[in-house]
Amino acid sequence: MIFPPAPKALLQHEILRWLMWMRLIALTGQFAAVVIAQWGLGIDLPLAPMLTVLLFLAAFNVWTWWTLRHARIAGNATLFTQLFVDLLALSSLLFFSGGATNPFISVYLPALAVSAAILPGGLSLILAAFSLACYSFMMAVYVPLPVIARAATYQSAGLWANFALSAGLITWFVARMSNTLRDRDAQLARAREQRLQNAQIVALGTQAASAAHEIGTPLATIAVLTGDLLHEMKKHPSLTEFRDDLLAIESQIAVCKTSLDQLGKHANVDDASNARAVVIGEWLSRFIEGWRLRHPGARLEVSLPSTDARIVNTGAVGQILLTALDNAARAAGPTDAAISVALSIEAHTATVHIQDRGPGIAPELLQRLGHEQVNSTTGGQGLGLMLAFATAQQIGAAIRVSSDAHGGTLAAITLPLA
């Protein structure tokens, strides 16, 4: 079974991170506004309660950062609490700096817009009602700002700064959320595609098991008949001319039986055997010699450099190489051209290059190989490559198939080193 990659962090957890950054931006702006108003414009503010509120909000943001580091899942209640604390701190700051007459009173709107985007309707209404109640209360009860010269000018500048801040925060948050939602949609689409591929692979496995069970009896019958003919050949010299053919049939039956036995072994392979590391050059040499029994007429050009590099998951790697070599042999069969097998080693990977000199693969067909069933010129349907691609994904390998315009196909199987 092929398992999809682990998903990214939950959407609500990412939203909590955005709220932390928004609060940090708001804290910076609020502290700068207090400093400019107190020492730049000469407005006498109640610094003690306002700075206390800012320190509390900063401590709350540090706690939020600590929560994110410990990867706790953020639910709607957590997000509601975050926004409620923001609104409570904002209301406290506005209360000590002019209440409803403060030009920054509409900073409520970005927080409410965010709550409408991330919370259920009921929780958003609670926050909206709380904000409206605070606004209404501060229309009558608040700490007034002292009258200063050019108050109207400063009021207009504050309104402009408030609009710029609100527009920037809303645009930034909505844009980030839209990007995340698009990423989630793409991730869900990949997961659905992976499930469909898994279903196809399970169906192929079921068919393979059924075929293995059904083929066993005919193979045993053919093996018995071949053995009888070889025995009779000793009594009837006239049958000697068929000796090579009978031996070829007997060897191919042995290959079929070995494949059926390996099918059962791979279904019950244990983790210890998969984890055992082997020298790739030696293992690949033995594997190719065994593959020659399947295609005794195929011509191979093998280039295996001396190396101590090791790989694991040889059972899965063998199935991938078996598919690639079989496809190359079928493609090269009509022309009797040689098949090139080469091994290259890099820092952390080993790549097996399998090159045939057959007719090649059409570009439109090449894009679909390994992802869906196809009708190839050699009569196959691409099922082997589908299994090979899925197996490669499971063990952290990669398969690249390319075809030359003048004919020939190259399959490059990149394997992680142990």
TAPEHU-V237400 format. One record per backbone hydrogen bond with DSSP energy under -0.5 kcal/mol. NH is the residue of the N-H (numbers start at 1). CO is the residue of the C=O. E is the energy in kcal/mol with one decimal. If there is no record, write none. Layout:
# TAPEHU-V237400
((NH & CO & E) (NH & CO & E))
This chain:
# TAPEHU-V237400
((3 & 1 & -0.5) (14 & 10 & -1.8) (15 & 11 & -2.3) (16 & 12 & -2.0) (17 & 13 & -1.4) (18 & 14 & -2.1) (19 & 15 & -2.7) (20 & 16 & -1.8) (21 & 17 & -1.9) (22 & 18 & -2.9) (23 & 19 & -2.6) (24 & 20 & -2.0) (25 & 21 & -2.3) (26 & 22 & -2.7) (27 & 23 & -3.0) (28 & 24 & -2.2) (29 & 25 & -2.4) (30 & 26 & -3.0) (31 & 27 & -2.6) (32 & 28 & -2.2) (33 & 29 & -2.4) (34 & 30 & -2.2) (35 & 31 & -2.4) (36 & 32 & -2.7) (37 & 33 & -2.6) (38 & 34 & -2.6) (39 & 35 & -2.6) (40 & 35 & -0.8) (40 & 36 & -1.4) (41 & 36 & -2.2) (43 & 37 & -3.0) (44 & 42 & -0.5) (45 & 43 & -1.0) (46 & 96 & -0.6) (47 & 45 & -1.8) (50 & 46 & -1.6) (51 & 47 & -3.2) (52 & 48 & -1.8) (53 & 49 & -2.0) (54 & 50 & -2.1) (55 & 51 & -2.6) (56 & 52 & -2.4) (57 & 53 & -2.4) (58 & 54 & -2.3) (59 & 55 & -2.5) (60 & 56 & -2.3) (61 & 57 & -1.9) (62 & 58 & -2.0) (63 & 59 & -2.2) (64 & 60 & -2.0) (65 & 61 & -2.3) (66 & 62 & -2.3) (67 & 63 & -2.3) (68 & 64 & -2.1) (69 & 65 & -1.9) (70 & 66 & -1.4) (71 & 68 & -1.4) (72 & 67 & -1.4) (75 & 73 & -0.6) (79 & 75 & -2.0) (80 & 76 & -2.6) (81 & 77 & -2.3) (82 & 78 & -2.2) (83 & 79 & -2.2) (84 & 80 & -2.5) (85 & 81 & -2.4) (86 & 82 & -1.8) (87 & 83 & -2.5) (88 & 84 & -2.6) (89 & 85 & -2.6) (90 & 86 & -2.5) (91 & 87 & -2.6) (92 & 88 & -2.1) (93 & 89 & -2.3) (94 & 90 & -2.6) (95 & 91 & -2.3) (96 & 92 & -1.6) (97 & 94 & -1.2) (98 & 95 & -0.6) (98 & 143 & -1.7) (99 & 94 & -3.1) (100 & 138 & -1.4) (101 & 98 & -1.9) (102 & 99 & -1.6) (105 & 102 & -1.8) (106 & 103 & -0.5) (107 & 104 & -1.7) (108 & 105 & -1.1) (109 & 106 & -1.7) (111 & 107 & -0.9) (112 & 108 & -2.2) (113 & 109 & -2.7) (114 & 110 & -2.4) (115 & 111 & -2.3) (116 & 112 & -2.2) (117 & 113 & -1.2) (118 & 114 & -1.6) (119 & 115 & -2.2) (124 & 120 & -2.1) (125 & 121 & -2.2) (126 & 122 & -1.7) (127 & 123 & -1.9) (128 & 124 & -2.4) (129 & 125 & -2.8) (130 & 126 & -2.3) (131 & 127 & -2.5) (132 & 128 & -2.5) (133 & 129 & -2.4) (134 & 130 & -2.4) (135 & 131 & -2.7) (136 & 132 & -2.8) (137 & 133 & -2.6) (138 & 134 & -2.4) (139 & 135 & -0.7) (139 & 136 & -0.8) (140 & 137 & -1.3) (141 & 137 & -2.7) (142 & 140 & -0.5) (143 & 95 & -3.0) (144 & 142 & -0.8) (151 & 148 & -0.8) (154 & 150 & -2.0) (155 & 151 & -2.4) (156 & 152 & -2.2) (157 & 153 & -2.3) (158 & 154 & -2.4) (159 & 155 & -2.2) (160 & 156 & -2.2) (161 & 157 & -2.6) (162 & 158 & -2.5) (163 & 159 & -2.3) (164 & 160 & -2.6) (165 & 161 & -2.6) (166 & 162 & -2.6) (167 & 163 & -3.0) (168 & 164 & -2.4) (169 & 165 & -2.6) (170 & 166 & -2.5) (171 & 167 & -2.4) (172 & 168 & -2.5) (173 & 169 & -2.5) (174 & 170 & -2.6) (175 & 171 & -2.4) (176 & 172 & -2.3) (177 & 173 & -2.5) (178 & 174 & -2.5) (179 & 175 & -2.3) (180 & 176 & -2.2) (181 & 177 & -2.5) (182 & 178 & -2.2) (183 & 179 & -2.3) (184 & 180 & -2.5) (185 & 181 & -2.4) (186 & 182 & -2.4) (187 & 183 & -2.4) (188 & 184 & -2.7) (189 & 185 & -2.3) (190 & 186 & -2.2) (191 & 187 & -2.2) (192 & 188 & -2.6) (193 & 189 & -2.4) (194 & 190 & -2.4) (195 & 191 & -2.4) (196 & 192 & -2.3) (197 & 193 & -2.2) (198 & 194 & -2.7) (199 & 195 & -2.4) (200 & 196 & -2.1) (201 & 197 & -2.4) (202 & 198 & -2.8) (203 & 199 & -2.3) (204 & 200 & -2.5) (205 & 201 & -2.7) (206 & 202 & -2.3) (207 & 203 & -2.4) (208 & 204 & -2.7) (209 & 205 & -2.3) (210 & 206 & -2.2) (211 & 207 & -2.9) (212 & 208 & -2.6) (213 & 209 & -1.9) (214 & 210 & -2.2) (215 & 211 & -2.6) (216 & 212 & -1.2) (217 & 213 & -0.6) (218 & 214 & -0.8) (219 & 215 & -2.3) (220 & 216 & -2.0) (221 & 217 & -2.2) (222 & 218 & -2.6) (223 & 219 & -2.6) (224 & 220 & -2.1) (225 & 221 & -2.5) (226 & 222 & -2.7) (227 & 223 & -2.2) (228 & 224 & -2.4) (229 & 225 & -2.4) (230 & 226 & -2.3) (231 & 227 & -2.0) (232 & 228 & -2.9) (233 & 229 & -1.9) (234 & 230 & -0.7) (234 & 231 & -0.9) (235 & 231 & -0.5) (235 & 232 & -1.0) (236 & 232 & -1.9) (237 & 235 & -0.6) (239 & 236 & -2.2) (240 & 237 & -1.9) (241 & 238 & -0.5) (242 & 239 & -1.8) (243 & 240 & -2.1) (246 & 242 & -2.5) (247 & 243 & -2.5) (248 & 244 & -2.2) (249 & 245 & -2.4) (250 & 246 & -2.5) (251 & 247 & -2.4) (252 & 248 & -2.3) (253 & 249 & -2.2) (254 & 250 & -1.9) (255 & 251 & -2.0) (256 & 252 & -2.3) (257 & 253 & -2.6) (258 & 254 & -2.4) (259 & 255 & -2.3) (260 & 256 & -2.2) (261 & 257 & -2.5) (262 & 258 & -2.5) (263 & 259 & -1.9) (264 & 260 & -1.6) (265 & 261 & -2.0) (266 & 262 & -3.0) (267 & 263 & -1.2) (268 & 264 & -0.7) (268 & 265 & -0.9) (269 & 266 & -0.8) (274 & 270 & -1.5) (275 & 271 & -2.1) (276 & 272 & -0.7) (278 & 311 & -2.3) (280 & 309 & -2.4) (283 & 279 & -2.5) (284 & 280 & -2.8) (285 & 281 & -1.9) (286 & 282 & -2.1) (287 & 283 & -2.4) (288 & 284 & -2.4) (289 & 285 & -1.9) (290 & 286 & -1.9) (291 & 287 & -2.2) (292 & 288 & -1.8) (293 & 290 & -0.9) (294 & 291 & -1.7) (295 & 291 & -1.1) (298 & 295 & -1.7) (300 & 298 & -0.5) (301 & 339 & -3.1) (302 & 300 & -0.5) (303 & 341 & -2.9) (305 & 303 & -0.6) (311 & 278 & -2.2) (313 & 274 & -2.9) (317 & 313 & -2.5) (318 & 314 & -2.6) (319 & 315 & -1.5) (320 & 316 & -1.9) (321 & 317 & -2.6) (322 & 318 & -2.6) (323 & 319 & -1.9) (324 & 320 & -2.2) (325 & 321 & -3.0) (326 & 322 & -2.4) (327 & 323 & -2.3) (328 & 324 & -2.1) (329 & 325 & -2.6) (330 & 326 & -2.3) (331 & 327 & -2.2) (332 & 328 & -2.4) (333 & 329 & -1.3) (334 & 330 & -0.6) (335 & 332 & -0.6) (336 & 332 & -1.5) (336 & 333 & -0.6) (337 & 332 & -1.2) (339 & 299 & -3.1) (340 & 355 & -2.9) (341 & 301 & -2.9) (342 & 353 & -2.4) (343 & 303 & -1.8) (344 & 351 & -2.4) (346 & 349 & -3.0) (350 & 415 & -2.5) (351 & 344 & -2.9) (352 & 413 & -2.5) (353 & 342 & -3.1) (353 & 351 & -0.6) (354 & 352 & -0.6) (354 & 411 & -2.5) (355 & 340 & -2.8) (355 & 353 & -0.5) (356 & 409 & -2.4) (366 & 362 & -2.3) (367 & 363 & -1.5) (368 & 365 & -0.8) (369 & 365 & -1.0) (371 & 368 & -2.0) (372 & 368 & -1.4) (374 & 381 & -2.4) (376 & 374 & -0.7) (376 & 380 & -2.3) (379 & 376 & -1.3) (386 & 382 & -1.8) (387 & 383 & -2.2) (388 & 384 & -2.3) (389 & 385 & -3.0) (390 & 386 & -2.1) (391 & 387 & -2.6) (392 & 388 & -2.5) (393 & 389 & -2.2) (394 & 390 & -1.7) (395 & 391 & -1.6) (396 & 392 & -0.6) (396 & 393 & -0.7) (397 & 392 & -2.8) (398 & 414 & -2.0) (400 & 412 & -2.1) (402 & 410 & -2.6) (404 & 408 & -1.9) (407 & 404 & -1.7) (408 & 358 & -0.8) (409 & 356 & -0.6) (410 & 402 & -3.1) (411 & 354 & -2.6) (412 & 400 & -2.9) (412 & 410 & -0.5) (413 & 352 & -2.5) (413 & 411 & -0.6) (414 & 398 & -2.7) (414 & 412 & -0.7) (415 & 350 & -3.6) (415 & 413 & -0.5) (417 & 348 & -2.4) (418 & 310 & -3.1))
